[in-house]
Amino acid sequence: MRKLFLSFLLLALLQNTFAQDGLIDKVVAVVGREMILLYDIELEVGNQRLLGVTSDKNLHCEVLENLLLQKLLLAQARLDSLKVSDEEVDAQIDWQVRQMTMRAGSEKAVEELFHKPMFQLKKDLREIVHEQILTKNMHASLVKDAPITPTEVEKTYKQIPKDSLPIIPTQYVLRQIIVNPPASEAKFDVRKRLLELRERIVNGEKFSTLAILYSEDPASALRGGELGLRYKQELAPAFSDAALALKPGQVSPIVETEFGFHIIQLIEKQGNEMFNCRHILLKPQYTANDRTAAFRKLDSIATLIRAGELSFERAALRLSEDSKTNTSGGLMVNEENLSSRFEKDQLNPADFGVLRNMKEGDISIPYESQDKMGNTQYKIIRLERLIPTHTANLENDYSVIQQLAKQQRQQATFEKWIKQKQAAALIRIDPMFGQCQFEREGWRK
């Protein structure tokens, strides 16, 4: 997707530069019934430069070729009668507007920047977003094919020069046992604090001011707790249900989610699917006694494992309080690729801080960490396997080679389709781009 915020910033400059002599409306290429304006090229070139993109070639020519390819995909999408739902377009527009709002600071700032109300800006985005989604879906349908076979994977591996194979950073395979301290007192305290804040709001204090002062969600706290317009599926079910049950301005009772405890104030809702709200998030704060109790329990478990009286896997199954890993003997799963291997940057800093001085088979001392929601955890880990930095190979990195094979097949399929469509389509390019050396032949007839 284009970085639309930067693109619109450039639009004002381009209109001032080109509008007087009519260059902004000049058609410089045609693909079937799809046209490319000089403005389209200048807009994307400026966008690329604002993003710091450099090229050894003529950037205008590279952008033109990319646009030619996009129009080829768009023409095929229309020919194949591909459909895009209004809900999909609306969701993407809302995402784009949120990005612009975050960059500009507020919706009002965005409206002032473009000299138009938000509803008009969203209306202007519809055609752009609709074409973007069509193009993306068309490409996906072209490269969709059968699964890669082991024979293809092995063939790909043998064909790739050894100095061209990817370098795989050091990877770690871990098991963990997590113990949570008794949470009743900590949860009671956080509920008490939220009830006090809710009472202050009911008595006239601004929700947004208290969110800035007290909310433990740093991203939204800076905006007075406001989340922006969201689909209910984007947020925790209990949170969305509570927000949608409110009327604008109302404040919810305390809501518990995996992130902690919230109170919510509804700003607006659109039907039963979308809403904007403010919230204040507080998390249970464990005491030194809570931490000590958890550490003692983990230390006892580790002692039993080291003595051979209990395997780590069985201890995780019976004693770990992490439902995601206890059934697999504590084996941690990398949610980015669904494997059991983690690179340094994919690990929680606290986990890596303990892990980096361990050897295979070592069991850590108890330590404090956080889950991906920022909740406190107390745990021990075992370094199951350490895979040093190496060149990708079939034995250790089958999935990596498999992905390379899949990408090669998809690219070959796509390039074949491009040649076929170039030969059949009406393509015209203005002589002002006659010196361009395109990556693919076939654009000029």
N, C-alpha and C positions, 0 to 999 in steps of 0.2 A: 504494500500500500504506500502511496505517496505520503510524504509528511505534509499534510494539507495546511497545517498552520503556517509553516514557512512558505509554502506555495502562495497562500493568500497574501502574506506580507509582500511577496515579490510582485503580486498582481498589480497592486497600486502603483508601484514603480514602473512596471511595464506599460500600464495604460497611459501614464504621463509621457513615456518615452516614444511609444509607437502610435498612439491614437491619432495624432495630428496628420501624419502622412499615410495612414491607412495600412501600415505594415502589419499591425496586430491582427488584421482579418485576412491576410494573404494566405491562400491555400497553397501549400508547398508539396503536398503528396496526396494521392488518392489510392485507396485499397478497396476495390469493389465500389460500394456505395459509401464507404467510410472516408472522411477527410481528415487531414492533419494540417493545422494552421501553424504559421510561423510562431504565433503566440505560444502554442503547445510546446514547441521546441525551446523557445527562450525561457519559458516558465520552468521547464524541467532542468535546463542547464543551470539556471540561477539557483534552483533548489539544490542541485548536486553540489554546487560551489559553496552554498551556505552550509551544507553538511560536511564540507571539507573533502569531498571526493576529487581526486586527481586522476589524470589519464595521460598515457604516453601518446595517445592518438587524438584526433580531432573530436572534442567532446560533443560538439553539435552533431557530427556524423553518427557518433555512437548513440546519442539520444534519438536521432531520427530512425535509426535501425530498430531500436527497441520499440518505438511507437509504431513502426510498420508492422512489427511482429504482433503487437497488441491489437492492432486493427485487423490483422489476419485472423486472430483468435476471435475477436468480436464478431467479424463477419460470419465465421463458421458457427458461432453460438446462435446468432440470429437465424441462420439457415437451418440449424438443427432444432430451432424453437425451444432452446433452453429457457427455463423459467427461474426467476428469482422471487421469493416471497417478499411481501411488504414487510413482514416481521424481520426478515434477515437484513433488509435495507435499513429499516428503522434502527435495529440494534447497532449496525455499523456506523450510522450517522451519529447516534448517541455517543458511541465510543470516540468518534472523531471530535465531536463537540466538547466532550470531557477533556480530551488532550489539549484542545485550544484554550479551554477555560483554565486548566492548570497552568499553562504557559503564560496566559495573559493576566491571571490573578483572579478574575471573576467573569461571570457572564456579561455583566455591564461593560467591562473593559473590552470584551470581544465585540459587542454590539457597537461600541464607539469606534473601534478600530476599523470595522467594515461599513460603518455608517448605515446600518440596517438592523432591524429587530431580529431576535434569535429565530423566530418562526420563519422569517424570510431567508435567513442564512441556511437553515435546515432544508428549506425548499430548493435553494440553489444547489445544495449538495446531492440531491436525490439522483440526478442523472449521472453525475460523476461516480457515485458509489455503486449505482446499479450496473454501470459498465465495468467497474473494477471487479465486482463479484462475478459477473458473467464471464469475464476473461479468465479469472482464477478457476472457475468451475469447468470451463471449456478445456483448459490445460490439464486439469486433474482427470477429466474423462478420457483425454487422449493417451495419457501415460498409464492409465489403469490397466493392469495385465495380471497374468497368472503368477503365483509365488515362484521365487527363485529356487531352483533345484540345487542340491549339493554339488552336482557335476558342474553347473554354471559358476558356482562360487569358486570351486577349485580351478576352473579354467581362467577365471578373472584373476585369481591370485598369481597364477603362473605367467599371465600376460603382462602384469604390471611390473615395470623395472623395480628392482629392490630399493634403489635410492629414491623412488617415487612413492613408496608405501608410507602411510602416515606413521608418525611417532606417537606411541601411546604413553602418556605420563604414568608415573607411579600410581598404582591402584591398591585399594585396601578392601578386604572382605571382613566384616565385623559381625559379632553377635553381642546382644545387650540384654541386661536385666534391669528393669526399672522398678523402683519402689517410690510410691508417693507418700508423703507424711499424712497423718490424720488431718483431714481438711475441714473438719466441722467448725473449729474455732476460727480459722482463717476465713472461711466462707461466711460465717456469722458476722465477722468484722466488716467484710467488704459489703455485705448486704446493708448493714447498719449505716455505713458511709453513703451508700447510694440513696437510701431512704432519706437521709438528711439533705442530700443535694436535691432530691425530688421535691421535698417540702419547701426548700428555698425557692425553687422554680414556681411552684404553685402559689407561693406567697408574693410573686412578682419579680424575682430576679431573672435575668436573661439566661436562657439555656445555653446560648452560644458563648457567653462570657464564662460560665462555669465549665463548659467543655474545654475551652482554651486553658483554663487554670488547672483542671483536675483529670481530664480524660487521659488514659494510658494508650490511646491509639494515636501515635504522633502524626500520622498522615492527615487524619481528619481533624484533629485538635486545632491545627493551625488555621482551619477554616471554620472554627466554631462548632466542630463536630459534624459538619455537613458532608454527606457521602456523594451527593449528586444523584442524578436520575439513574436508577438501577432496575434491571429485571430481577424479579424475586428469586430466580434460580441462581443469581450471582452470589447470594448471601446465604448464611446458615438458615435452614428452614424455620427454626424457632424465632430467629430475628425477623425474617420476612413476614411470617404469620402475625407476629405482634405488631409490626409496623402497619401492615395492611388493615388491621382491625381498628386502627385509630382514625379519628377525623383530623383534618389540618389544625395544627396548634396543640393537639392533645399530647400528653406525656404518658408513656406506658408504665405499667408496673415493672418490677425488676425481671429481666430476661437473662437466662443462663444459656451460653453456647460454649463451644470448645475453645473460644477465645477468652472467655471470662464472663463477667456480669455487666449488663447494660441497662440504661434507661434510654428510651427512644422518644423523640418528638417528630411527628409527621409534618412535613412541609407541604407536599402535594402527592397525589397519586393519580395514575392514569389507568382506569379500569382496575382489574384484579391482578395485573401482571407487573406493572411498573410503578415505582414510587421514588420520592426523594425525602430524606429525613436527616435529622441530626441524632447523634448518640453520644453518650458518655460511657466509656469502657473503664472498668476497674478490675484488677486481677487480685486473687488472694495473695497476701504477703505472709510467707512462712517465717516463723521465729527461729532463733538459734536452737531452741530445744527441739523444734520440728526437724531441723536439719540434722541434729545430732542423733535423733531417734532413727531417721532414715539411714544415716551412715552406719550406725551400729548393726542394723538389720542386714544391710548389704555386705558389711564386713564379715558377718557370721556366715552368709551364703558363700562368699568367696573362700572363706577358710574351709568349708566343707568340700568345695570343688577342688581346691588345691590338695586336700588330703585324700582325694580319690573316693570320698564317700558319696559323692553326687556329681553327675556329669553336668556341664554347663547347660546342655540342651534340656535335660530334664528339670534342672533348676529353673530355667526360663519358662518352661511349660507350666510348672507348678506354682512358681513364686513371683514371676514378673507380672507387673500390673499394666503392661503395655499390650493391649488387645491386638495390635497390628503385627507384633512380632512373636508373642509368646507361643502361639500355636506352631511356629516354624522353628522352635528351639532358640528363639532370640535373634535369628538371622535378619539383619537389616536389609531393606530393599531400597535401591536408588529409584526414586519416583520419576527421575528424568528419563531413564531408559529401561526401567523395570528389571534391571539386573541386580546382582548382589555386589557389584563392584562400585567403589567410590573413588573419585579423584579428590585431591586436596580441596579444591574450590567447591566441591559438592558436599563437603562435610560441615557440620556446625563447628565454628571456631573452637568451642570448648572441647568437643570430641577430638578434633585434630590435635589440640594442645596436649591432651593426654596420650593420644595414639602415637605421636611422632617418635617417642622414645621407647616404644614397645617392640618386641620381637614376636615372630609367629608363635602362637600358643600362649602368650602372656595374658594374664588377667589383670586389669587395672585396679587401682585403689578406688574407693567410692568417690564420686565427684558430682558437682552440680552442673547441669546443662539446661538447654531449652529446646522445646519442640518447635515446629515450624510456625506455630501460632504465638510463640513467645512465652508459653507457659513453662514454669520451672519444673525440672525433672531431676531426680537423683538416680544415679545409675552406676553400674560397672560394665565394662566391655571386655571382650576377648578378641584379640587380633587373630582371626581365623587364617588369613592368607595375606601375604605381601607380594605384590607383583611389581618388580622394578620397571623403570622406564625402558621401553624396548620398541623395536620396529614391529609393526603389526604382522602377525602370522596366523595361520589357520588354527593351530593348536590352542592358542590363548585368546584369539580375537576373531573367532568365526563370525560373530554378528557384525563386526566392523567390515570385514571383507564382503559379507553378504549384502550390506548396505551399499558398498561400492559397486557390486555387481548389479544391484537393482537400479542404482543411479545411471550406470552405463547403459543398461537396456532401455530405461526410460528416455534418456537423451537420444539414443539411436532412433527410437520410435518417433520422437518429436521431430528430429531433424529430417527424417524421411517424410513425415507429414508436411513440414514446411516446404520442402522441394516440390512436392505434388501440388500444393496450393499456390505456390509462386507461379508454377507453369500454367495453372488454370485461371488465376485471378487477373482482373484488370488492375495493373499497378502503374502509376505515373508519378514521377519525381521531378520537381522543378529543376531547371538547369543550374540554379544558384547552388545546388548541392551536387553538381556534376563531378567535382573533384573528390568526393567521398570514396574512401576505400572500405567497403562494407566487409564484415566478418563472413557473411554468407553471400554466395553468388546467387543470382536469380532475381534480385530486386529490379534490375534494369532489363527491359526486353529488347 
